[in-house]
Amino acid sequence: MRTSRRLVVVSCFVLALIFSAFPPSSFADVELVSIEAPTKEAWIGQRVSFSVKLRGKGPFVGASSFSLPQIPRTVIVKIGSPVVSSEEIEDDSWFVQTHEFAIFSQATGSVEIPPFEVRFTNRDGFTGPEIGQVQQVPALTLTIKRPPNSEQFGFLVTTKEIDINETWNPTPGPATQGAVFRRVISQEADEMTGMALAPPPTKAPPGIRVYTDHPEVSDNTERGAFRGTCRDRITYYLQEPGTLTIPAIKYVWWNPESEEFGSKTLPAVTFEIAALPQTDNAGKNAAEGNRSLLVMAVIVLALGSAILLLFFWQRERIAHSLQATWEVLNPPDRVAAKKLLAACRTNDPHSAEAAWASWRGTQSSVYTPTTELATSVLELQRHLYGSGDSTSWKGESLAKAFNHDRHRTMAPVRPSVLPELNPNSR
């Protein structure tokens, strides 16, 4: 009995020595995720670099995933591939994976990057099991300032220079009513992402309809370079005859080195539009159209009267059924989605932004929009808070991206239709 007690005492003493030499809290004091920024002050529309470091006791496995936050009037871009290194912390060796990011903001004053989620996997030691990590990247606050006397420009890009050129197909000149002209405006700038370059205004006089495609953006980050490109495609449809002019487009930027404004103006374009010749069948077609409208009006009136009588007779039952059906067919997320698509059809950017926020609030915390949808939402914000008239926004690209995203998240898992193998073996 005494021998057993002595063995227990000795074991406890040895364990105490081990834990005093290797305290278990040493790992807990190490930040698994940290964020760093060389500078926290920048001009409006200027690139601000920051990095996120991930730490693990063993090698990293697979790719890390970030849920980047959406900040009004701000774009965050991930740059290149992560760099893996090691750090010595309290005599322990840690694997470190460093990810580079760039942020561009059109907001002034204090701009906060809120905490956001990161998911990564590392081994426990060199050959240990894989450990999945879900951590929060700490918040980061930046100060964005606007150059003096720049309020008149609204949307402003900060870079040394922007290369701007345009092409037309066909070349503008004398045209006939109903003609179509396509215009491509290209912008390129160093230390800039294509997503942060200013969208072109789409103002045109009455008689010319303007259609815009989704901008084509790309970034070159090879060999330490960072150069963004944005190509905007605009289509002009000449509806009415006469002499019509598309206004000039002026691009302005701020040079942070010389602290001066730079600019380039694309000249105005004038069309001499000839009217289409009138045909002899116009009056006959109009009369036939009027007769068809009269017949349709009588049919609609008769059907409307019958429907009103039916509703009046069965109004209570119909109202109850409609209310029940409405509640089943129109949950909050579906109502918000309908409002968003309706705003896209009418090209109403303010209603679209409100509907997007309402729909986003009905989704789970783990929901992440597709790259196409996130880009379309940023494009909407560029039109709302950028230069020019926000009424020039077109909702077709946002509606398309939103529908693709909904189909992705709502796609059912179809059961297998293949017969069982060896059904008699049970």
Residue, then its C-alpha position, 0 to 999 in steps of 0.5 A: m500500500r505504501t509502495s503504491r502511494r509513493l509511486v503516485v507521489v513520484s508520478c505527480f512530481v514528475l508530471a509537475l516538472i514536465f508541465s513547468a518546463f513545457p507550459p501548455s499555455s505557450f501555444a495559446d499565446v500565439e496569434l494564429v491569424s494576424i493582419e499588418a499594413p505598412t501604412k494606414e493613411a492614403w489618398i482616395g482611390q489609392r492602393v493600400s496594401f495589407s497582409v494576413k499571416l496564418r500560423g500553424k505547428g505543421p505544414f499547411v494543407g490545401a488552399s486557404s479561403f477568405s470571406l472578404p467583407q463588402i464595404p461601401r465604396t470600397v474594393i478589396v483584391k487578393i494579390g498573387s499566391p501566398v508565401v510560406s515561411s517560418e517563425e521562431i516564437e518562444d523557442d518554438s518553430w511555426f509555419v507561416q503563410t502570408h497572403e497579400f491584399a490591396i484595398f481601394s476606397q472612394a470613401t473619405g475619413s476613417v474606413e474600417i475593414p471589419p473582422f472576416e473569416v478565414r479557413f485553412t488546414n495544417r498538420d500537427g507537426f510534420t507528420g501529424p494529422e490534419i487540423g482544420q482551422v476556422q479563425q477571424v482576421p482582426a479588424l483594420t482601420l485606415t484613414i482615407k483623405r481627399p486631395p484639396n479642391s477635388e470635390q467637383f470630380g466625385f469619383l477619383v483615382t489616385t495613380k501616376e497616370i492612366d492610359i486611356n484610348e477608345t475605338w468605334n465600330p463603325t467609325p462615327g459619321p452620317a447614319t440612318q435611323g436605326a443604326v447601331f454604333r459600338r464603342v470600347i473605352s480602355q483604361e490602364a494604370d499602375e498600382m491599380t486594379g481594373m475594378a477600381l477604375a472609374p466607369p464611363p458616363t452613359k449620358a446621351p441626348p433624347g433619340i439615342r438609346v445607350y446599352t452597356d455591357h459588363p466591364e472587362v477587368s483584369d490585373n497583371t501581378e506578375r514579377g512584382a508588377f501591379r497594373g489594372t485594366c478595364r474595358d467598357r463596352i457601350t452600344y449606341y442605338l440611333q432611334e430618331p433622325g436629326t443632328l445628335t451629339i454624345p458629350a465629351i468624356k473627361y477622366v481625371w486622376w490624382n498623381p500622389e508623387s507630384e500631388e497634381f491632377g492629371s486628365k484626358t478627354l475623349p472628344a464629343v461625337t456628333f451623328e447626322i441621322a437620316a430618317l427612314p423612308q415612309t411606306d404606303n402601307a402605314g395607314k392600312n396597318a394602323a387601321e387594322g391595328n385599331r380594329s384588333l385593339l377594339v376587339m381585344a378591348v371588348i373581350v377583356l371587358a367581358l372577361g373582367s366583368a365575369i371575374l368581378l362577379l365571381f370574386f364578389w360571390q366567393r370573396e371570403r373564400i377567395a381572400h382566405s385562399l389567396q392569403a394562404t397561397w401568398e404566405v406559402l409562395n412568398p417567403p421573405d427571401r423570395v420577396a426580396a429576390k423579386k424586388l431585386l430583379a424588378a429593380c434590375r429590370t427598371n434599372d433602379p440602382h437605389s431600389a436594387e441596393a436596398a433589395w440586395a441588402s434585404w435579401r442578403g439579410t435572409q441568408s445564412s452566415v456561411y453564405t458566400p456570393t459567387t465572384e460574378l455576383a460580388t463583381s456585379v454588386l460592386e459595379l452597382q456601388r460604383h454607379l451609386y457612389g461614383s461620378g456621373d448620373s446614377t441613372s445610367w446604371k443597367g441592371e441586366s448584369l446584376a440580374k443575370a449574376f443573381n439568377h446564376d447564384r440562386h440556381r447554384t444554391m437551390a439546385p436539388v440533389r437528384p437521387s440515383v436512378l441506377p438499380e441496386l447491385n446484387p439486390n438478392s444478397r441481403 
